[in-house]
Amino acid sequence: MFSVHLLAYYFSKLKEDPTKKVDRFLYSMRLNDDQLRDVSARLLQEMQDVLSSQSSAAESIKMLPTHVCSTPDGSGDTREGRALV
């Protein structure tokens, strides 16, 4: 009897609207304001650590500082910017 109910539940989920499936899945991944601030602070600290002159040569992912010389302004036929890496 349990297997009949389990099978009925499974097939009812197959017919569910895909948008509702995504919403139900993403609901558990929501972050509150404090969690977002914590993630932002950790990300900023990691970037600063990796970009600092004291970072280890053995880091697995390198981040190189870049300097943007100009950005496209939409005028003319060129759609390119320049970056000095």
C-alpha positions in Angstrom: 0.0 0.0 0.0 2.9 2.3 0.8 4.4 1.8 -2.6 1.1 2.9 -4.3 1.1 6.1 -2.4 4.8 6.7 -3.1 4.2 6.0 -6.8 1.2 8.4 -6.9 3.3 11.1 -5.2 6.1 10.6 -7.7 3.8 10.9 -10.7 2.1 14.0 -9.3 5.4 15.7 -9.0 6.2 14.9 -12.7 3.1 16.9 -13.8 4.0 19.9 -11.6 4.6 23.2 -13.3 8.4 23.6 -14.0 8.4 27.1 -12.5 7.0 25.8 -9.2 9.7 23.1 -9.2 12.4 25.7 -9.5 10.9 28.0 -6.9 10.5 25.1 -4.5 14.2 24.1 -5.1 15.5 27.6 -4.7 13.5 28.4 -1.6 15.9 26.4 0.6 18.8 28.4 -0.9 17.6 31.8 0.1 19.9 33.9 2.3 18.8 36.5 4.9 20.5 39.9 5.2 23.0 38.7 7.8 24.1 35.7 5.7 24.5 37.9 2.6 26.7 40.4 4.6 28.8 37.5 5.9 29.2 36.1 2.3 30.1 39.5 1.0 32.7 40.1 3.8 34.3 36.7 3.2 34.5 37.2 -0.5 36.0 40.7 -0.1 38.6 39.4 2.4 39.5 36.5 0.1 40.0 38.8 -2.9 42.1 41.1 -0.8 44.2 38.2 0.5 44.9 36.9 -3.0 45.7 40.3 -4.4 48.0 41.3 -1.6 51.7 41.2 -2.1 52.0 38.7 0.7 49.9 36.0 -1.1 51.7 32.7 -1.4 53.2 31.7 -4.7 51.5 28.3 -4.3 48.0 29.7 -4.5 45.9 27.5 -6.8 43.9 30.4 -8.4 45.8 33.5 -9.3 44.2 36.9 -9.5 46.0 39.6 -11.4 45.2 43.3 -10.9 44.0 44.9 -14.1 43.7 48.5 -15.1 41.1 49.7 -17.5 42.6 52.3 -19.9 39.3 53.2 -21.6 35.8 52.0 -22.1 33.6 52.0 -25.2 31.4 55.1 -25.4 29.2 54.0 -28.3 30.4 56.6 -30.7 31.8 55.7 -34.1 32.1 52.3 -35.6 34.3 50.8 -32.9 32.8 48.8 -30.1 36.1 47.9 -28.4 37.6 49.0 -25.1 41.2 48.7 -24.1 42.6 47.0 -21.0 46.1 46.8 -19.7 46.7 43.5 -18.0 
